């Protein structure tokens, strides 16, 4: 936050998104690239291991520090902040991004962060998913392949 306050002209308009980002795939990469294009900088709020486990059974697969490192290595991502809450509301209240982004599979009516963003005058953008993929689908496919032929699948 200090970096943003010290040089707002380098960071604003600020774009913010959040999620688990467990097993990064092409859909994530394209989504983050599209989000970054909406503003000057992109900050990603990354659910901590504890918050992922509360949201999704048997997850995360990848530990938070490794997920953060992979995200931070992407050209489109300017900063990663790990948070432990079930929603990104506390982080949004601190950062007050001009643009809050989520995937097109979300709806404003069911987005818990929407009220907070709109209250301070922020904008919400829903980005359509270009590559219909999910970590859950990837894990299911791996398990399916292992079940089909555990000797030759790997």
N, C-alpha and C positions, 0 to 999 in steps of 0.2 A: 504494500500500500504506500509505503514511503516513496518508492520510485515513481509511482503514479502522481502523487501529490507534488513531488519535486519537479517533475517535468510533464505536466498534463498535455502540453502540445505534442509530446512524443507518444502519448498513450490514448488520447481521446479523439474521436469517439471510440470508446472501449467496448469490445464485444466479449460476452461471457457465455459459456455453456458449461454444462456439468454432466457427469455420468460415471459409470463404473469402468468403462474402457478395459474390460478383462478380455484378453486375446484380441488384440488389435487386428482389424481386417480392412479390406479396401473400402467398405462402406463407411467406416470410421474416418479413414484418411480423406475421402472425398467430402464428407460432411464437414470436417474441420477446415478443409481448404475453402469450402463455400462460406462457412461462418466467418473466417478471417477476412474474406473479401468484402464483408459488410462494414468494416471499420478500419481503424488504424492499427490496433493490436487485439490479439485474442488471448484471453485468460481462460484456462480450463480448470474447473473445480472437479477434483477427482474424489469420489467416494472412498473413504478409508476402508481397510479390510473389515473392520467392525460394522460399518454402515452397509457395506455390500452384503455381508452375512445376514444382516437383519432384513434386507430387501429380497434376497435370492437364496434359496436353499442350496447347500453344497458349493458355495462360492465365497470368495473369489478363487480362481485357479491360480492367478499370478498375484504375488504380493504387491502391496501398494507402492513401495519404493521402486520396484521394477516397472510397474505400470506407469508411474510418474516419469521415470527416466526415458521410457520409450516415447511417451507423449511429448516430453520436452525436446526430444530429438527431431521432431517433425518441424519442417520449415514453417508451417502455418501457425504453430503454437509459440506464443511469446512468453508465457508463464503457466505454471501448474501449481495449484494450491490444493493440498489434501485436506478434506474436511470430514468430520465424524458424525454429522447430523444426518437424519433421514432425508432432509431436503436441503437445498442450497440457500434457503431464505436468509440465514444469518450472514452468510458470505456475500450475498447480493446486497443486503442492507449496508455492509461496510464498503463494498466496491462501487455500488450504484452505477453499473454499466449502462451506457446509453442504449445498448442493444443486447437483449437476452435471446439466445438461440436454442432451440430444441429441434429434434427430428420431426418430420412431417407425420409421424405416427402418433404424435401427441395432439391434443385439442386444448384450446385456451381454457375451456370450461373445466377441464380435469387437471390442469397444470397447477400444482400447489404454489409455485413461485409467481404466477401471473399477477395476483393482487398486489404483491410487494413491488414488482417492477412498474406496474401501471400507477401505483400510488405516488412515486417520486417522478413520474413523467417519462420513464423508459419505454422503449419499444420492444415488442416481442416478434421474432421472426421464426416461422416454422419451415425448416428446410426439408424438401422432399428427399426421401432416401433413394439414391441412384442404384445402389447395389443391395438388393434385398438379401441381407445376410444378418446373422446374429450369432453371438457367442454360443447361445444355447443350441442353435442348429448345427454349429461346427462341432460341438461336443457330442451331440447325438449322432452325427455322421461318423465321427471317429469311433464311437462305441459300436455303431453298426458295422463298420469295416472290420473292427477287431473281432466281432462275433462271426462275420462271414468267413474269415480265414485268418486266424490269429498268427499262423506261421508265415504267411506271405504278405500280409498287409503292411508290415513295418520293415 
